[in-house]
Amino acid sequence: MNDAEPASESADGPPRRRRRDPEGHRAAIIEAARHTFAERGYARTTLREIARRAGVTHGLITRHFASKERLFLAAVPGNRDLEQVAAGDPETLPDRIAAAFVRRLETDAVNDPLIALLRSAASDERAAAHLLVAMQEHSAVVYRSVLSPGESPVPGDDLDTRVALVGAQMIGVAFSRYIARTEPLASMPPDRLTEHLTRILRQILFG
Amino acid sequence: MNDAEPASESADGPPRRRRRDPEGHRAAIIEAARHTFAERGYARTTLREIARRAGVTHGLITRHFASKERLFLAAVPGNRDLEQVAAGDPETLPDRIAAAFVRRLETDAVNDPLIALLRSAASDERAAAHLLVAMQEHSAVVYRSVLSPGESPVPGDDLDTRVALVGAQMIGVAFSRYIARTEPLASMPPDRLTEHLTRILRQILFG
């Protein structure tokens, strides 16, 4: 890794994050990306700025993530953690999706790239719309693997539509609660929102 | 109506729209408002520009609609026609709402003020968020009148939440289909979209 920064470990025990550790670099890049995308939107964010904030070189970012688009998809928490969240009993998939979605946005909606993406898409940035599609396609693959693990995915079957409608419900809730901040959704307790969302997602996926 | 334009009727039969007809003025103002809000967004639209496009005076607009906010709410088709759409059997309310929503956006999404409103709200215009709330409150009153015509409305009951979640689903679908234009929602046949939306709205309202 010739573009990593020179190691400068202290003598008193192992440092919390080693300078030449690829995982440490990866985490620092993702953290910087999350903040930069949230602050500047997708289109105006440059890999150069993310590199500066993460304290790494531009080349190291492209080595880890190949492109701005792939870095974005890796940085969106809901997208990144989806396999982990979705794994389990197919019957309770809606519960897990709803709970993870609410928990994640409650933790840090301001720095959530999904919110930045919705704002960007609303200003007619085609790149943002393209990313929403990429996230949705990823969701469809993951949901499909949980819902019918034994069967091979059938392209064009109804599940793609259902995943898109799940996406639409989540976009609408994120928009109402975190962007427009309209009541009663804006100040509904997270548990209550999760209950409602679970009920609706169950109907969309299985109804 | 001293600020109406001077009458200039031709001699050969009654004109299609009489110059001093309040209903004709009202329709012309709403038509001009729809286009102007859609083109410029809520915040940048002025009553002066709407007056110019409608060929009436500024004073006539405020006489008919009192304020820009009230004119906007009168010009959003879904909001304006809601009483008419909602009236009927409570059991099939979701069918009527879904069908009217899809039909209306299919007719002219480009000039639909709701789309302009979502774009404005996404750019953090508080005025736009305020209007979304006003539309939602209007919906709650209308739905309540259909769902429990015999009972007096109970403020704060669960119906407000359900109406907000119906609104969120519609915002998400409008966003995906008409703003970000993500597949498969973007090119789904209107009838199919109406079916899915009816099923989901039924669950949200009654489930």
HADDOCK unambig.tbl for C-alpha pairs under 7 A between the chains (distance, minus, plus):
assign (segid A and resid 119 and name CA) (segid B and resid 122 and name CA) 4.96 0.50 0.50
assign (segid A and resid 119 and name CA) (segid B and resid 123 and name CA) 6.45 0.50 0.50
assign (segid A and resid 121 and name CA) (segid B and resid 180 and name CA) 5.73 0.50 0.50
assign (segid A and resid 122 and name CA) (segid B and resid 119 and name CA) 4.97 0.50 0.50
assign (segid A and resid 122 and name CA) (segid B and resid 122 and name CA) 6.25 0.50 0.50
assign (segid A and resid 122 and name CA) (segid B and resid 179 and name CA) 6.37 0.50 0.50
assign (segid A and resid 123 and name CA) (segid B and resid 119 and name CA) 6.44 0.50 0.50
assign (segid A and resid 129 and name CA) (segid B and resid 180 and name CA) 4.81 0.50 0.50
assign (segid A and resid 129 and name CA) (segid B and resid 182 and name CA) 6.67 0.50 0.50
assign (segid A and resid 133 and name CA) (segid B and resid 182 and name CA) 5.80 0.50 0.50
assign (segid A and resid 161 and name CA) (segid B and resid 184 and name CA) 6.13 0.50 0.50
assign (segid A and resid 164 and name CA) (segid B and resid 184 and name CA) 6.93 0.50 0.50
assign (segid A and resid 164 and name CA) (segid B and resid 185 and name CA) 6.82 0.50 0.50
assign (segid A and resid 168 and name CA) (segid B and resid 169 and name CA) 6.43 0.50 0.50
assign (segid A and resid 168 and name CA) (segid B and resid 172 and name CA) 4.14 0.50 0.50
assign (segid A and resid 168 and name CA) (segid B and resid 173 and name CA) 5.24 0.50 0.50
assign (segid A and resid 168 and name CA) (segid B and resid 176 and name CA) 6.43 0.50 0.50
assign (segid A and resid 169 and name CA) (segid B and resid 168 and name CA) 6.43 0.50 0.50
assign (segid A and resid 169 and name CA) (segid B and resid 169 and name CA) 4.77 0.50 0.50
assign (segid A and resid 169 and name CA) (segid B and resid 172 and name CA) 5.50 0.50 0.50
assign (segid A and resid 171 and name CA) (segid B and resid 172 and name CA) 5.08 0.50 0.50
assign (segid A and resid 172 and name CA) (segid B and resid 168 and name CA) 4.14 0.50 0.50
assign (segid A and resid 172 and name CA) (segid B and resid 169 and name CA) 5.51 0.50 0.50
assign (segid A and resid 172 and name CA) (segid B and resid 171 and name CA) 5.07 0.50 0.50
assign (segid A and resid 172 and name CA) (segid B and resid 172 and name CA) 3.98 0.50 0.50
assign (segid A and resid 173 and name CA) (segid B and resid 168 and name CA) 5.24 0.50 0.50
assign (segid A and resid 176 and name CA) (segid B and resid 168 and name CA) 6.43 0.50 0.50
assign (segid A and resid 179 and name CA) (segid B and resid 122 and name CA) 6.36 0.50 0.50
assign (segid A and resid 180 and name CA) (segid B and resid 121 and name CA) 5.73 0.50 0.50
assign (segid A and resid 180 and name CA) (segid B and resid 129 and name CA) 4.83 0.50 0.50
assign (segid A and resid 182 and name CA) (segid B and resid 129 and name CA) 6.68 0.50 0.50
assign (segid A and resid 182 and name CA) (segid B and resid 133 and name CA) 5.81 0.50 0.50
assign (segid A and resid 184 and name CA) (segid B and resid 161 and name CA) 6.12 0.50 0.50
assign (segid A and resid 184 and name CA) (segid B and resid 164 and name CA) 6.91 0.50 0.50
assign (segid A and resid 185 and name CA) (segid B and resid 164 and name CA) 6.82 0.50 0.50
assign (segid A and resid 200 and name CA) (segid B and resid 203 and name CA) 6.65 0.50 0.50
assign (segid A and resid 200 and name CA) (segid B and resid 204 and name CA) 6.30 0.50 0.50
assign (segid A and resid 203 and name CA) (segid B and resid 200 and name CA) 6.65 0.50 0.50
assign (segid A and resid 203 and name CA) (segid B and resid 203 and name CA) 6.78 0.50 0.50
assign (segid A and resid 204 and name CA) (segid B and resid 200 and name CA) 6.30 0.50 0.50
